[in-house]
Amino acid sequence: MNKALLVIDTQDSFFKTDYWQERDFESFKQNLAQLTQTFAQNKNPIVKILHAREDVEESPFNPQCGLVKPMAFLENKFDKTFYKSVHNAFTDTGLEMWLKRQQIKTLVITGIRTEQCCETTARIASDLGFNVEFVTDATLTFDMTCAISGNKYTAEDIKARTNLVLAQRFATIHSYADYQ
C-alpha cells in the first residue's frame, strides 16, 4: 500500500456558492465514485480533505453552517479526514506526517476545484517528494472571468491549462479509466 486517493473539497459547501454550475457535475460524480470504489476494493487509503474557514462567518465553508461535509454520493468511504483552511491540503493539517507514517509514496489527486485546491495540493505534494497522479476528469471546476482582463474561460479551458502546467513538472496526468 504505497498509493492514496486524495478527495479534495468535494463538499456540500459548493452547492451554496454563487459560481456553482451543474454542467459537468454528473460526469465528475460518476468518475469520482468509480475511482473511490476501485481504491476501496484495492484497499488503498482514501483521504477526505475538507475546506473549513471559521474566520468568515457568512460563508458556506464555515463549519457552523453545516455544509462542511462530503457530498452524499461519496458514501463516506474514507479512511482518514483532514480539515484545511488554505488552498493546499498540507499546511497545518498533519497530512504529510500521516502519509509518511502510512508509507504512502504516490498521491492520486481528485476533487473540487481543479485549478485551485487540487492543483495547489499537487504542486506542494511534488515539492515534498511524493509522486503525484492528477486525475483531471475526477476534478471539477467552473467557468471563470479574469478579474484583470475580463476574458472568459470555460471549465474545459481551465482544466486544459492545469494539465499543461502540471504535466511532466509536478504530476502525471490521468483519467479515472486508467485505474479500472
C-alpha positions as CSV (number, residue, x, y, z in Angstrom):
1,M,0.0,0.0,0.0
2,N,2.0,3.0,-1.2
3,K,-0.7,4.9,-3.0
4,A,-3.5,7.0,-1.6
5,L,-6.5,8.7,-3.1
6,L,-7.0,12.4,-2.0
7,V,-10.6,13.6,-2.4
8,I,-10.2,17.4,-2.0
9,D,-13.1,19.7,-1.1
10,T,-15.8,17.6,-2.5
11,Q,-18.2,19.0,0.0
12,D,-21.7,20.4,0.2
13,S,-20.4,24.0,0.7
14,F,-20.0,24.4,-3.1
15,F,-23.8,24.0,-3.7
16,K,-24.3,27.4,-1.9
17,T,-21.6,29.4,-3.8
18,D,-22.5,31.9,-6.5
19,Y,-20.3,30.2,-9.0
20,W,-21.7,26.7,-8.7
21,Q,-22.5,25.1,-12.1
22,E,-24.3,21.8,-12.7
23,R,-23.0,21.3,-16.2
24,D,-20.1,18.9,-15.5
25,F,-21.2,17.6,-12.1
26,E,-22.8,14.3,-13.3
27,S,-19.7,13.1,-15.1
28,F,-17.5,14.3,-12.2
29,K,-19.7,12.3,-9.7
30,Q,-19.6,9.2,-11.9
31,N,-15.8,9.3,-12.4
32,L,-15.0,10.0,-8.8
33,A,-17.5,7.4,-7.5
34,Q,-15.9,4.8,-9.7
35,L,-12.4,5.8,-8.6
36,T,-13.3,5.6,-4.9
37,Q,-14.8,2.2,-5.5
38,T,-11.7,0.9,-7.2
39,F,-9.4,2.3,-4.4
40,A,-11.7,0.7,-1.7
41,Q,-11.6,-2.6,-3.5
42,N,-7.8,-2.5,-3.7
43,K,-7.6,-1.5,-0.1
44,N,-5.7,1.7,-0.9
45,P,-6.5,4.5,1.6
46,I,-9.0,7.2,0.6
47,V,-8.3,10.5,2.3
48,K,-11.0,13.1,2.7
49,I,-9.9,16.8,2.7
50,L,-12.5,19.4,3.6
51,H,-12.1,23.2,3.4
52,A,-13.2,24.9,6.6
53,R,-12.9,28.6,7.2
54,E,-14.0,29.7,10.7
55,D,-12.7,33.3,10.1
56,V,-15.5,34.1,7.6
57,E,-18.9,33.9,9.3
58,E,-21.2,34.2,6.3
59,S,-19.6,31.5,4.2
60,P,-20.7,28.1,3.2
61,F,-17.2,27.0,4.1
62,N,-17.7,27.9,7.8
63,P,-18.3,24.7,9.8
64,Q,-21.1,26.4,11.7
65,C,-23.3,26.5,8.5
66,G,-23.5,22.7,8.4
67,L,-22.2,22.3,4.8
68,V,-18.6,21.3,5.5
69,K,-19.3,17.7,4.9
70,P,-18.7,15.3,1.9
71,M,-21.2,15.3,-0.9
72,A,-23.7,12.5,-0.5
73,F,-22.6,10.4,-3.5
74,L,-19.3,9.7,-1.8
75,E,-21.0,7.3,0.7
76,N,-18.4,8.1,3.5
77,K,-15.8,5.5,2.2
78,F,-12.9,7.4,3.8
79,D,-10.0,6.1,5.8
80,K,-8.9,9.4,7.1
81,T,-10.2,13.0,7.3
82,F,-8.2,16.3,7.3
83,Y,-9.5,19.9,7.5
84,K,-7.7,22.7,5.8
85,S,-8.2,26.5,5.7
86,V,-5.9,27.3,2.8
87,H,-5.6,26.2,-0.8
88,N,-3.3,23.2,-0.2
89,A,-4.0,20.1,1.8
90,F,-0.7,20.1,3.6
91,T,-0.3,23.4,5.5
92,D,-1.2,22.9,9.2
93,T,-3.2,19.7,8.6
94,G,-0.9,16.8,9.6
95,L,-1.5,15.2,6.2
96,E,2.2,14.9,5.3
97,M,3.1,13.2,8.6
98,W,0.2,10.8,8.3
99,L,1.1,9.8,4.7
100,K,4.7,9.2,5.7
101,R,3.6,7.0,8.6
102,Q,1.5,5.0,6.2
103,Q,4.5,4.8,3.8
104,I,2.5,6.4,1.0
105,K,4.7,7.4,-1.9
106,T,2.1,8.2,-4.6
107,L,-0.9,10.6,-4.3
108,V,-3.8,10.4,-6.6
109,I,-5.4,13.9,-6.7
110,T,-9.1,14.4,-7.3
111,G,-11.8,16.9,-6.1
112,I,-13.0,20.5,-6.4
113,R,-11.7,23.0,-7.8
114,T,-9.3,21.7,-10.5
115,E,-7.1,24.9,-10.7
116,Q,-7.2,25.9,-7.1
117,C,-7.0,23.4,-4.2
118,C,-6.4,20.3,-6.4
119,E,-3.6,21.9,-8.5
120,T,-2.1,23.6,-5.4
121,T,-2.0,20.4,-3.5
122,A,-0.4,18.6,-6.4
123,R,2.4,21.2,-6.6
124,I,3.1,21.1,-2.9
125,A,3.0,17.3,-2.9
126,S,5.5,17.1,-5.7
127,D,7.8,19.6,-3.8
128,L,7.5,17.3,-0.7
129,G,8.8,14.4,-2.7
130,F,5.6,12.5,-3.4
131,N,4.8,11.0,-6.8
132,V,1.6,12.8,-8.0
133,E,-1.0,11.4,-10.3
134,F,-3.6,14.1,-11.2
135,V,-6.9,12.7,-12.4
136,T,-8.3,15.6,-14.3
137,D,-11.7,14.0,-15.2
138,A,-12.2,13.3,-11.5
139,T,-11.8,17.0,-10.7
140,L,-14.4,19.7,-11.1
141,T,-14.2,23.4,-11.8
142,F,-16.4,26.2,-13.1
143,D,-16.3,28.9,-15.8
144,M,-14.4,32.0,-14.8
145,T,-13.9,35.6,-15.9
146,C,-10.4,37.1,-15.4
147,A,-10.6,40.0,-12.9
148,I,-7.8,41.8,-14.8
149,S,-8.6,41.3,-18.5
150,G,-12.3,40.4,-18.4
151,N,-11.5,37.4,-20.6
152,K,-13.9,34.5,-20.1
153,Y,-12.6,30.9,-19.6
154,T,-14.6,27.7,-19.7
155,A,-14.1,24.9,-17.2
156,E,-12.6,23.0,-20.1
157,D,-10.1,25.8,-20.8
158,I,-9.1,25.8,-17.1
159,K,-8.6,22.0,-17.0
160,A,-6.5,22.1,-20.2
161,R,-4.3,24.8,-18.6
162,T,-4.0,22.8,-15.4
163,N,-2.9,19.7,-17.4
164,L,-0.4,21.9,-19.3
165,V,1.3,23.3,-16.3
166,L,1.3,20.1,-14.2
167,A,2.3,17.5,-16.8
168,Q,6.0,16.5,-16.7
169,R,6.7,19.1,-14.0
170,F,4.6,18.3,-10.9
171,A,2.4,15.3,-11.9
172,T,1.5,12.7,-14.4
173,I,-2.0,13.4,-15.9
174,H,-4.5,10.5,-15.7
175,S,-8.1,9.7,-16.4
176,Y,-10.3,7.8,-13.9
177,A,-10.4,5.0,-16.5
178,D,-6.6,4.4,-16.1
179,Y,-7.4,2.9,-12.6
180,Q,-10.0,0.4,-13.8
